[in-house]
Amino acid sequence: MKEKLIDLFEYTHHFNKEMIKYISENKPKVDEKTISLINHTLNAQQIWNSRISGEKSFEVWQVNPFESLHEINQQNFLKSIDIIQKSDLDQRVEYQNSRGTKFENSIFEMLFHAINHSTYHRGQINSLLKQSSIDPLLTDYIFYKR
């Protein structure tokens, strides 16, 4: 199971990196919602990692300096991999969401959610790119595996 999760985080890291690069290359035509969503995508992975590890987290919708996005993506990836390698994925973790409501989930569930969340928002970003007359970036898992 750990190897499969690592593979999915490698996929997530790869296409987050490609999306950041693609947005950068098309920045004059990209709207603020696109910038907000790529930040949110990275922030959310950092937040889920921090919930598991008990560290300080980003704000859900904080906008980071664009030039720092590659580094945030890299740090998210390394932290997620470290969590996978060092944790019992069935361990349950209590945390609070951004509204302060308490929940409890397994580490596996939290990590899988982070992957799925990134995929979802890359799809939204592609829709926004298309609305700005920018060809969408193919980010499906099968394209990564081919």
N, C-alpha and C positions, 0 to 999 in steps of 0.2 A: 504494500500500500504506500509506503514512504517513497519508493521509487516513482510510482505513478504521480504522486503529488509533486515531487520535485520536477518531473517532466512538465506538468501543467504550469508550475511557476516559471520554468524556463520559457515556455510558450508565452505566458503573460508578460514576462520581462522583455522578451524579444519584440513582441508587437507593441508594447508600451513605448519601447525605444524607437521603433519605426514610426509610430504615430507622432511622437514628439518631434522627430526629424522632419516628417512630412508637414506637420503644422508649421514648423520653423521655415521650411522652404516656401510655404504659401502664406506666410504671416500677413502680408499686405491685404490679402483677400479674406482672411479669417476673422470672424466676429468674436465679440467678447464671451458669448455663451460657449463657444468652442474652447477658448482658453480656460474658462471656468470649469468645464467638464473634464479636461485633461488634468487639471489640478485636483479636482475632486476625486478622480480615478486613483491618482497616486496617493492623495491624502487618506482615502479609505483603506488602502492596503496598509499604510503606516499605522492607522488607527487600530485595525484588527491585530496587527503584530503587537502593538503596545498593550492592547487589552490582554493578550495572552502572556506577555512578558512582564506586565505591571509597570511599564515605563510611561513617561509623559507622551501625550499624543498631540498630533496636529488638530486644528479645527477642521470640521467637515468641509466647509466651503472656503477655506483660506486660499488666497491666490499667492503663490510663491513666485519669486523672480524666475522668469522663463528660462534663464541660463542655468538655473539650479535644478531643473526638472530631470535631466539625465542622471545627476548625482542622487536625487531622491529615489528615482526608479532603481538605481543600482543598490542603494542602501536597503530599500524595501526587499529586493530580491535576496540579498545576502542574509537579512534578518529572517525572512520566511524560511529559507533553507536551513538556517541554524536552528530555528524552532522545530522544524520537521525532524532534523537529525537528533536533537537532544530531548525530544518530548515523547511521552506516551500520548498518542493521538486520541485515545479514548478518554483521557483525563478531562474532567469537566471544569470549566472556569466560570466564575461569577464575574460579571462586569455590568457597567451602566452604559446605556446608549446615550446619544447626544442630548436627549431630553431628560436624562437622569433616571430613567426607568431601569430597574435591575432585571437581568436575565442570566441564564446559565446555559452554556452549550459546551459540547466537546471541542477540543482543539481541532480535530478533523473538520467538524462542521464549520467552525469559524474560518479556517483556512480555505475550505472549499467555497464558502461564501465570497471570500475576497477574490478568488479567481473568477467566479461567475459574475461578480459585480463589475470587475474590470472589463470582461467580455461585453457585458450589457452596455456599458458606457462607451466603449470603442464603437459599438454599433450606432449609438446616438451621435457620436462625433462624426462618423461617416455620413449620416443623414444631414447634419449641419454643413459638412464640407460640400456635399452635393448641392444643397441649397445655395451655396456660394459659388457655384459653377466650378468646383474642384472635384476631379474624379475621386471616388472613395478608394481607400486603401484596403486591399483584400487582407483580412485579418483572421479568417476562419482557421480553426485548429488544423483541419485537413491540409490547408495550404502550407502550414508550418511543417507538418509531417512529410509532405511530398518533397 
